[in-house]
Amino acid sequence: MTLHQITKMILKSQPSIDNNRCHDQHAYQPLIPGLPDEISEQCLLHLPYPYQSLLRAVSSSWNKALTDPNFHLSKITQPHIFVFAFRNTSSSSSSLIQWQSFDPRSRRWFVLPSMPIPCPVSPPSLASAALPHRSSIYVLGGLRSDTHSPLPTVFTYSAAANKWSAAAPMSTPRSFFSAGVIGGKIYVAGGSGSEAAVERYDPEMDTWMSAAKMRTGLARYEAATVGGRMYVTEGWTWPFSFAPRGGVYDAASDTWREMREGMKEGWTGVSVVVGERLFMITEHCECRLKVYVAEDDTWQYVGGERFPCEEVRRPFAVCAAEGRIYVVAGGLRTAVGTLSEAAERRLNVEWEVVEAPEAFGDLVPMSSHVLDS
């Protein structure tokens, strides 16, 4: 039975609001008539997250169950891909920003509510980060397009509530910068208006604190976090016009060091972390997937299929879930790479291209994240 059929069955089984009014408000009401609550909860747990906010209006018992913190803590995780994109027009207004959520199981897309940005912002200047354990996404900073000044603002999206709210602003306004997550805290580095300043956000306390400064500012930022370290680099930009610079931040010691030569020289595309391994999709020539080998400070090509760069074109927004790499491209067409381990622990990858609705044709992806919604 599909999720859509389950939803229709559940809604049909509910008594009407008028009938509910005839009952004692304090009387026990089963979640789904004819089923034990334990089974009913399992049905609710498997519904896509956007439906949960709508289904709270079905009955008081559903609202109570769906808003119970224990319900979300004990639920079966259902990873969704959240994509930050904007409409590709001559205008760079923040009104063109659109967040979409992709369910890898049903292959369906869900549009998120609009961000409450109070002023026009250039979409590419924003940074974003996800805290999966909180089912939350944070959108930070940006360049105000009418005054060309960086912003300190922070907005957070809750998948459980399906809504946006404001969080504590950064101490330093930033645009065109990097953000990463280490140990449940968000780190922001560099960017226009901030030079080499670094800050750390504690979501539990909703506060920002200064961290060790970068050794030098970088012209273009990409970041990846592996373990307790955040790797920040300019990366190579095609055509290769200059050697990239890069730094490594260690959260435990609050220190920076230079990125190793092999890692820096081989950073020739967009990165994604799967487990504790750093992968790269190269943006030139063969468009192969490669993995960083720290013991040798080298990048090795992954076996299997070549990345389908003829069908899926830049710009890319990349994330990973359940051993799969999701590369979202223009028009939100998505390449899904499934990793497997062959003989002698050699990695292989197989790619599948998932088409997107025609209405997404002019959407340009900026970043993507995974939440267990």
KACORMO-V549969 format. One line per field, one symbol per residue. ss: DSSP state (h for helix, s for strand, l for the rest). A space follows every 50 residues. Layout:
ss = ???
This chain:
ss = llhhhhhhhhhhhlllhhhhhlllllllllllllllhhhhhhhhhlllhh hhhhhllllhhhhhhhllhhhhhhllllsssssssssllllllhhhssss sssllllsssslllllllllsshhhlssssshhhlsssssllssllllss sllsssssllllsssslllllllssllsssssllsssssllslllllsss ssllllsssssllllllllllsssssllsssssllllllllllllsssss llllssssllhhhhhlllssssssllssssssllllllsssssllllsss slssllllllllllllsssssllssssslhhhlsssssssslhhhlssss sssslllhhhllssssssssssl
